[in-house]
Amino acid sequence: MRATAFHARQDSFAESPLPPQSPPLDTDAFTVGVRTGSTVRRLMPVECERLQGFEDGWTDVPYRGKAAADGPRYRALGNSMAVPVMRWIGERIAMVDEVLT
């Protein structure tokens, strides 16, 4: 079965996996989902961590003695930068620095 990942705020010019009359997955309109067949589900925090290049559970930091809620985990991941991309940029900066010095 084929799965399609999408963002709830896809612009109308992009090819959308959902019909235009479909409401966003969440009221914040920033939710990322996965459509498998005719079922849509939200990505789990661990899936978002993997997409960003983090280890599983990287954002699962206990708060006041309880497991971290998903909302702050999604927010932390949304405010982060993908590890592989940052590594690539750093390597390119180092390569140019070596050439210039």
C-alpha positions in Angstrom: 0.0 0.0 0.0 1.3 3.4 -0.9 1.5 6.2 1.7 1.6 9.9 1.0 3.0 12.5 3.4 1.6 16.0 3.2 1.4 19.3 5.1 -2.1 20.6 6.0 -1.2 24.1 4.5 -0.4 23.0 1.0 -1.0 25.9 -1.3 -3.7 25.6 -3.9 -1.1 25.6 -6.7 0.6 22.4 -5.4 -0.7 19.0 -6.3 -2.6 18.0 -3.2 -3.3 14.4 -2.2 -6.6 15.5 -0.7 -9.6 17.2 -2.3 -9.7 21.0 -1.8 -12.7 20.9 0.4 -11.0 18.7 3.0 -10.4 20.6 6.3 -7.0 20.8 7.8 -5.9 18.0 10.1 -5.8 20.3 13.1 -7.0 23.7 14.0 -3.4 25.1 14.0 -3.2 24.3 10.3 0.5 23.3 10.7 -0.1 19.6 11.3 1.8 17.1 9.1 -0.1 13.9 8.2 0.3 10.7 6.4 -2.4 9.3 4.1 -2.4 5.6 3.6 -5.2 4.5 1.3 -8.2 6.5 2.5 -7.0 6.9 6.1 -5.2 10.0 7.3 -3.2 10.0 10.5 -0.9 12.4 12.3 2.9 11.7 12.3 4.0 10.5 15.7 6.8 12.5 17.4 9.3 9.6 16.9 8.6 9.7 13.1 9.2 13.5 13.1 12.4 13.0 15.0 13.6 10.4 12.4 12.7 12.8 9.6 14.8 15.5 11.2 17.8 13.2 11.7 17.5 12.9 15.5 17.7 9.7 17.6 14.4 8.1 18.7 13.1 9.8 21.8 15.4 12.9 21.4 12.6 15.2 22.4 11.0 12.9 25.0 12.3 15.0 28.0 10.4 14.4 31.2 8.6 17.5 32.6 7.6 17.7 36.2 8.1 14.0 36.6 5.8 13.0 33.7 6.4 12.0 30.2 6.7 14.8 27.7 3.4 15.8 26.0 3.3 15.5 22.2 2.6 19.3 21.6 5.9 20.6 23.0 7.7 17.8 21.2 6.2 18.8 17.9 7.0 22.4 18.6 10.6 21.6 19.5 11.0 19.6 16.3 9.4 22.4 14.2 11.8 24.9 15.6 14.8 22.7 15.0 17.0 22.3 11.9 17.5 18.9 10.2 20.7 17.3 11.3 21.8 16.0 7.9 21.2 19.4 6.3 23.2 21.2 9.0 26.0 18.7 8.7 26.1 19.2 4.9 26.2 23.0 5.3 28.9 22.8 7.9 31.0 20.5 5.7 30.6 22.9 2.8 31.6 25.9 4.9 34.7 24.0 6.1 35.6 23.0 2.5 35.4 26.7 1.3 37.4 27.8 4.4 40.2 25.4 3.5 40.2 26.6 -0.1 40.4 30.3 1.0 43.1 29.9 3.6 
